[in-house]
Amino acid sequence: MISALRGTVLRVSGSSAVIEVGGVGFDVTLTPAHTLSLRVGHEASVVTSLIVREDSLSLFGFVDHDSLDLFVLLTGVTGVGPKSAMGVLAELSPAQIAIAVAQEDDAVFRKVSGIGPKTAKLIVLSLAGKVAIYAATTAAPKEVTGSVRDDVLAALVGLGWNEKAAEAGLDAVLLHASDDETASVQALLRLALTELGPRNPGGSR
């Protein structure tokens, strides 16, 4: 099993790169954003997943273990192959995936090429309870007083968001909120609504 690569970038294309390790060039499929971060002649490190098929060996690369873990979870969903899973990761951050699953919003997955309505619903159902941690993947949330957090969560629930979606959205916001924003209910609420999106998911669920 090839679980990681570290070497010199020999070639970069739209969704793949060739990385030389010990004189061997490995062709790795990446998201377009990931390939844009690489430079030919420079060193790169990627965590990888090797997909073995009867007629092929395909290597998929990721910027971190969270993205790899989500890739594994997505490919475990019926109807989601490696290419479709990479498509999801190309369109959505780990936090956005966690929020979409928490609020049972399959529409965001339907926007990914190759994923239809049935498969999108299966993604939400299959990943429920498994991806909440990815709402806060890049750093620990800033400290915020319990009263401010509780007031923001209460406001979000009052606006129609379910509690899990509200918590995921708030945790994602706390990763990049300033100290002044973490002290303000109004500022945090505004950021959380921006993170969650403009639509009201409806408390009727």
Secondary structure in CASP SS format (residue, H / E / C, confidence):
PFRMAT SS
TARGET T0000
AUTHOR 0000-0000-0000
METHOD secondary structure of the structure
MODEL  1
M C 1.00
I C 1.00
S C 1.00
A E 1.00
L E 1.00
R E 1.00
G E 1.00
T E 1.00
V E 1.00
L E 1.00
R E 1.00
V E 1.00
S C 1.00
G C 1.00
S C 1.00
S E 1.00
A E 1.00
V E 1.00
I E 1.00
E E 1.00
V E 1.00
G C 1.00
G C 1.00
V E 1.00
G E 1.00
F E 1.00
D E 1.00
V E 1.00
T E 1.00
L C 1.00
T C 1.00
P H 1.00
A H 1.00
H H 1.00
T H 1.00
L H 1.00
S C 1.00
L C 1.00
R C 1.00
V C 1.00
G C 1.00
H C 1.00
E E 1.00
A E 1.00
S E 1.00
V E 1.00
V E 1.00
T E 1.00
S E 1.00
L E 1.00
I E 1.00
V E 1.00
R E 1.00
E C 1.00
D C 1.00
S E 1.00
L E 1.00
S E 1.00
L E 1.00
F E 1.00
G E 1.00
F E 1.00
V C 1.00
D C 1.00
H H 1.00
D H 1.00
S H 1.00
L H 1.00
D H 1.00
L H 1.00
F H 1.00
V H 1.00
L H 1.00
L H 1.00
T H 1.00
G C 1.00
V C 1.00
T C 1.00
G C 1.00
V C 1.00
G C 1.00
P H 1.00
K H 1.00
S H 1.00
A H 1.00
M H 1.00
G H 1.00
V H 1.00
L H 1.00
A H 1.00
E H 1.00
L C 1.00
S C 1.00
P H 1.00
A H 1.00
Q H 1.00
I H 1.00
A H 1.00
I H 1.00
A H 1.00
V H 1.00
A H 1.00
Q C 1.00
E C 1.00
D C 1.00
D C 1.00
A H 1.00
V H 1.00
F H 1.00
R H 1.00
K C 1.00
V C 1.00
S C 1.00
G C 1.00
I C 1.00
G C 1.00
P H 1.00
K H 1.00
T H 1.00
A H 1.00
K H 1.00
L H 1.00
I H 1.00
V H 1.00
L H 1.00
S H 1.00
L H 1.00
A C 1.00
G C 1.00
K C 1.00
V C 1.00
A H 1.00
I H 1.00
Y H 1.00
A H 1.00
A H 1.00
T C 1.00
T C 1.00
A C 1.00
A C 1.00
P C 1.00
K C 1.00
E C 1.00
V C 1.00
T C 1.00
G H 1.00
S H 1.00
V H 1.00
R H 1.00
D H 1.00
D H 1.00
V H 1.00
L H 1.00
A H 1.00
A H 1.00
L H 1.00
V H 1.00
G H 1.00
L C 1.00
G C 1.00
W C 1.00
N C 1.00
E H 1.00
K H 1.00
A H 1.00
A H 1.00
E H 1.00
A H 1.00
G H 1.00
L H 1.00
D H 1.00
A H 1.00
V H 1.00
L H 1.00
L C 1.00
H C 1.00
A C 1.00
S C 1.00
D H 1.00
D H 1.00
E H 1.00
T H 1.00
A C 1.00
S C 1.00
V H 1.00
Q H 1.00
A H 1.00
L H 1.00
L H 1.00
R H 1.00
L H 1.00
A H 1.00
L H 1.00
T H 1.00
E H 1.00
L H 1.00
G C 1.00
P C 1.00
R C 1.00
N C 1.00
P C 1.00
G C 1.00
G C 1.00
S C 1.00
R C 1.00
END
